[in-house]
Amino acid sequence: MRVFISSTCYDLIDLRAELDVFFREAGVTPILSDSLTSEFKVKPDRNSINTCLANVRSCNAFVIVLSNRYGPSLAKAGFDDVSATQLEYREAVHRNLPIHMYVRDRLNGEYDTWRNNRENPKLKLAWCKDRKDWKIFHLLEEHQRLAQDKVQNNWHWSFRNSVEFKQRLAEDFKETFDRVTATRLIESGRLPYLELNGRVSVHDKAPIQTELRFQNLGKAVAVGPVLEFDQRSYQLPSLAELQVTPVRWKCMHSQRSSIFNLTMPTRFSYSIPDGHKFTEEGSLTIYYDPRTPEHGFLRYVLTKRQYLGIHPEMLLT
C-alpha cells in the first residue's frame, strides 16, 4: 500500500516528517518528495513536476494537507496556473485515487470569511496573510465540486494539531492498517491455525450426536476462543500448539432411519497472546446416513478471517 503525501513542504516540514514515521509504523509506504527514506522515485529524464505526477500515479491513495501556504505557480514551467500541490491533487482525481483532504482549522475558518467577502478589496486575513496564497481557497472550492462516488468524495477534515490529525488518519485508514497488520501476523506465523473435524455418532434411543474436535496446528496460542453455531455460544479453553478440545452437540433429528444433511454458519473468535483479536467465519456441514458404517461425516469450510484490532483485556500474562 503506497500513499502519496501532498502539501507545501517548507511550512509543514515537521508535520510531513511525522506522517512519514506514522505511516511506516503502520506498515504503509508513504511517498514524500522531501524525505530521504521515502520510496519517491526520481525520474532523471523528467523535470521535478512530471516526476511528482509519476509518483502520484504509482500510489494507491492520496493524502493532501492544507495549512496557510499555497505554493508558487507552475505556469512558467508550461503547466496550468496552479501550484504543485493542486496539480498533484488533479492528477490523483484524474486517476480515481481515494482522496483524503485535511485542512488546518484556522484555514477552514478563514475560508468561510473569504467566501463571504471575496469581492471586498480591503479584506485582510490573520492566518492566510499573503494574498498570493488565497488561491488555496480555490483549491478548496474545486474539492467541494468533486462528485461523490464509491471511490472519491468531496469531504475534508479539519485538524488543530498533529496529534488530532494523526488520530483522524488512524480512523480513516483503519481498514488499511488492519489489513496490513493481519498480513504481517499471518506471514510471520504468529496466528493459530485451527482445524475442525469430528464424527457423527448414534446410540439407541438417543439423538444423533456430533463430537467436534478443535485442534490448533499453529505455533501461536489461541486465547479465549469462542465458538458460535446453531444459535449457541461455546466458551473454549485457550489452545496451545497441537492442543485439542472437544465440543459435543446433540441433533434433534427424530427420523433415525432417514438421511440427514445440515449446513450451518459458524463463527470462531480468539486472540493471540499480545492482544490481537480475530474472527473466523465459515460453514459446518453435518451429514448423517444410517446406511453407512460411519453413520455420516462432518465437514468445516473456512470462508473469511477478519482482524478486529488489539484488545488489551485479552493479553496473555
Buried (B, 14 or more C-beta within 10 A) or exposed (E): BBBBBBBBBEEBEEBBBBBBEBBBEBBBBBBBBBBEEBEBEEEEEEEEBEBBBBBBEEBEBBBBBBBBBBBEBBEEEEBEEBBBBBBBBBBBBEEEBBBBBBBBBBBBBBBEBBEEEEEEEEBEBEBBEEEEBBBBBEBBEBBEEBEEEEEBBBEBBBBEEBEBBBEBBEEBBEEBBBBBBBEEBBEEEBBBBBBBBBBBBBEEEEEBBBBBBBBBEBEBBBBBBEBBBBEEEBEBEBBBBEBEBEBEBEBEBEEBEEEBEEEEEBBBBBBBBBBBBBBBBBBBBBBBBBEEEEBBBBEBEBEEBBBEEEEEEBBEE
